[in-house]
């Protein structure tokens, strides 16, 4: 006997496929949601970790800023102490400057020069006097600039023709004013050290050549 299925089997299969599709969509949605939640949790954990690191770095930077301020304060105090020490040393060494000045002037002033006054102020000495000629003043400047270990950088401030005496005894002289620097002992030692180093370097260069 032949059996004939009169049920709408095509419609039933279509329903089954539709139900399977819906289940797949639901499963995909659930899996997608789980992946989003997992990714969000991972990102949140990473952000929290990075925030913690940033807070740690900020705290360490704050500590470093405090230490830098302390170091800066210590450096300023050290510089102030050095300045005070240097001032005391300069005061002690400056007491001998008049002796050095008088000794150097006696050595460096050439014949034909008469010094009538000198004044020291701020490591500079103003010399005022008379000279027989311009050449004598030039010689004085050369001596002060090149031959003196204690005096340096002489500047001719003024020179003019003047008369000494009256009547037949009057003499024509050159009235001049010279400004010259006087070295402190530490400046003199530093200059000597630099000269020694330069001489040693020149000697080494000659040996190599």
C-alpha positions as CSV (number, residue, x, y, z in Angstrom):
1,X,0.0,0.0,0.0
2,X,1.4,3.4,-1.0
3,X,1.6,6.0,1.9
4,X,1.3,9.7,0.9
5,X,2.4,12.4,3.4
6,X,-0.1,15.1,3.1
7,X,1.5,17.4,5.8
8,X,3.1,20.6,4.5
9,X,6.7,19.3,5.0
10,X,8.3,22.3,3.2
11,X,6.7,24.7,5.6
12,X,7.9,22.6,8.5
13,X,11.4,22.6,7.2
14,X,11.3,26.3,6.7
15,X,10.2,26.8,10.3
16,X,13.0,24.6,11.5
17,X,15.6,26.5,9.5
18,X,14.2,29.8,10.8
19,X,14.4,28.5,14.4
20,X,17.9,27.3,13.9
21,X,18.9,30.7,12.4
22,X,17.3,32.5,15.4
23,X,19.2,30.2,17.8
24,X,22.5,31.0,15.9
25,X,21.8,34.7,16.1
26,X,21.0,34.5,19.8
27,X,24.2,32.4,20.4
28,X,26.2,34.9,18.3
29,X,24.8,37.8,20.3
30,X,25.6,36.0,23.6
31,X,29.1,35.2,22.5
32,X,29.6,38.8,21.1
33,X,28.3,40.3,24.4
34,X,30.7,38.0,26.4
35,X,33.6,39.0,24.2
36,X,32.7,42.7,24.6
37,X,32.4,42.3,28.4
38,X,35.7,40.4,28.5
39,X,37.4,43.0,26.3
40,X,36.0,45.8,28.3
41,X,37.1,44.2,31.6
42,X,40.6,43.7,30.1
43,X,40.8,47.3,28.9
44,X,39.5,48.6,32.3
45,X,42.1,46.5,34.1
46,X,44.8,47.9,31.8
47,X,43.6,51.4,32.4
48,X,43.5,50.9,36.1
49,X,47.0,49.5,36.0
50,X,48.3,52.4,33.9
51,X,46.5,54.9,36.2
52,X,48.2,53.3,39.2
53,X,51.6,53.6,37.4
54,X,50.9,57.2,36.6
55,X,50.0,57.9,40.2
56,X,53.2,56.2,41.3
57,X,55.2,58.3,38.8
58,X,53.5,61.5,39.9
59,X,54.3,60.7,43.6
60,X,57.9,59.9,42.7
61,X,58.2,63.1,40.7
62,X,56.8,65.1,43.7
63,X,59.5,63.5,45.9
64,X,62.2,64.3,43.3
65,X,61.0,67.9,43.1
66,X,61.3,68.1,46.9
67,X,64.8,66.6,46.7
68,X,65.8,69.0,43.9
69,X,64.6,72.0,45.9
70,X,66.6,70.7,48.9
71,X,69.7,70.2,46.7
72,X,69.2,73.7,45.2
73,X,69.0,75.2,48.7
74,X,72.1,73.3,49.7
75,X,74.0,74.6,46.7
76,X,72.9,78.1,47.4
77,X,74.1,77.8,51.0
78,X,77.4,76.3,49.8
79,X,77.8,79.1,47.2
80,X,77.0,81.7,49.9
81,X,79.6,80.1,52.3
82,X,82.2,80.1,49.5
83,X,81.5,83.7,48.7
84,X,81.9,84.6,52.4
85,X,85.1,82.6,52.6
86,X,86.4,84.2,49.4
87,X,85.5,87.7,50.8
88,X,87.5,86.9,54.0
89,X,90.5,85.7,52.0
90,X,90.3,88.8,49.7
91,X,90.2,91.1,52.8
92,X,93.2,89.3,54.2
93,X,95.2,89.4,50.9
94,X,94.1,93.0,50.2
95,X,95.9,94.2,53.3
96,X,99.2,93.5,51.5
97,X,98.2,95.2,48.3
98,X,99.6,98.6,49.2
99,X,103.0,96.9,49.8
100,X,102.8,95.2,46.4
101,X,101.7,98.5,44.8
102,X,104.5,100.6,46.2
103,X,107.1,98.0,45.3
104,X,105.8,97.7,41.7
105,X,105.6,101.4,41.2
106,X,109.2,101.8,42.3
107,X,110.2,99.1,39.8
108,X,108.1,100.0,36.8
109,X,108.1,103.9,36.8
110,X,110.8,104.9,34.4
111,X,113.1,107.9,34.7
112,X,111.5,111.2,33.7
113,X,108.2,110.3,35.5
114,X,107.1,112.0,38.7
115,X,104.0,110.6,40.4
116,X,102.3,113.2,42.5
117,X,99.4,111.0,43.7
118,X,97.6,107.7,43.3
119,X,94.3,106.3,44.5
120,X,93.1,102.7,44.7
121,X,89.5,101.8,44.3
122,X,87.8,98.5,43.3
123,X,91.1,96.8,42.2
124,X,92.0,99.8,40.0
125,X,94.6,102.4,40.8
126,X,94.5,105.9,39.4
127,X,98.0,107.3,38.9
128,X,98.5,111.1,38.4
129,X,101.8,112.7,37.7
130,X,104.2,114.6,35.4
131,X,106.3,113.3,32.6
132,X,109.1,114.9,30.6
133,X,107.7,113.7,27.3
134,X,105.0,111.5,25.7
135,X,107.6,108.8,25.2
136,X,108.0,108.5,29.0
137,X,104.3,108.0,29.4
138,X,104.3,105.3,26.7
139,X,107.2,103.6,28.4
140,X,105.3,103.7,31.7
141,X,102.2,102.1,30.1
142,X,104.4,99.3,28.5
143,X,106.0,98.6,31.9
144,X,102.7,98.4,33.7
145,X,101.1,96.2,31.0
146,X,104.0,93.8,30.2
147,X,106.6,93.8,32.9
148,X,104.6,93.8,36.2
149,X,103.3,90.6,37.8
150,X,100.9,92.6,40.0
151,X,99.6,95.3,37.7
152,X,97.6,94.9,34.5
153,X,95.5,96.6,31.8
154,X,96.8,100.1,32.0
155,X,94.6,102.8,30.4
156,X,95.7,106.4,29.6
157,X,92.9,108.6,30.8
158,X,94.3,112.0,30.1
159,X,97.6,113.7,29.1
160,X,98.0,117.4,28.6
161,X,100.8,120.0,28.4
162,X,101.3,121.9,31.7
163,X,103.9,124.2,33.3
164,X,105.8,123.7,36.6
165,X,107.2,126.7,38.3
166,X,107.0,130.4,37.5
167,X,109.0,132.9,35.5
168,X,112.4,131.7,34.2
169,X,112.2,128.5,36.3
170,X,109.0,127.4,34.6
171,X,109.2,124.0,32.8
172,X,107.0,122.4,30.3
173,X,105.8,119.0,31.4
174,X,103.1,116.5,30.5
175,X,100.4,116.2,33.1
176,X,98.9,112.6,32.8
177,X,96.4,110.4,34.5
178,X,96.7,106.6,34.1
179,X,94.3,103.9,35.3
180,X,95.7,100.5,36.0
181,X,94.4,97.3,37.6
182,X,96.0,95.5,40.5
183,X,95.8,91.7,40.9
184,X,94.9,89.8,44.0
185,X,97.3,87.0,45.0
186,X,94.8,84.4,43.8
187,X,94.5,86.1,40.4
188,X,98.2,86.3,40.1
189,X,98.6,82.6,41.0
190,X,95.9,81.7,38.4
191,X,97.6,83.6,35.7
192,X,100.9,82.0,36.6
193,X,99.3,78.5,36.5
194,X,97.7,79.2,33.1
195,X,101.1,80.4,31.8
196,X,102.8,77.3,33.1
197,X,100.1,75.1,31.5
198,X,100.5,76.9,28.2
199,X,104.3,76.5,28.3
200,X,103.9,72.8,29.1
201,X,101.5,72.3,26.2
202,X,103.9,74.1,23.8
203,X,106.8,72.0,25.0
204,X,104.8,68.8,24.5
205,X,103.8,69.9,21.0
206,X,107.4,70.6,20.1
207,X,108.4,67.2,21.3
208,X,105.7,65.5,19.2
209,X,106.7,67.4,16.1
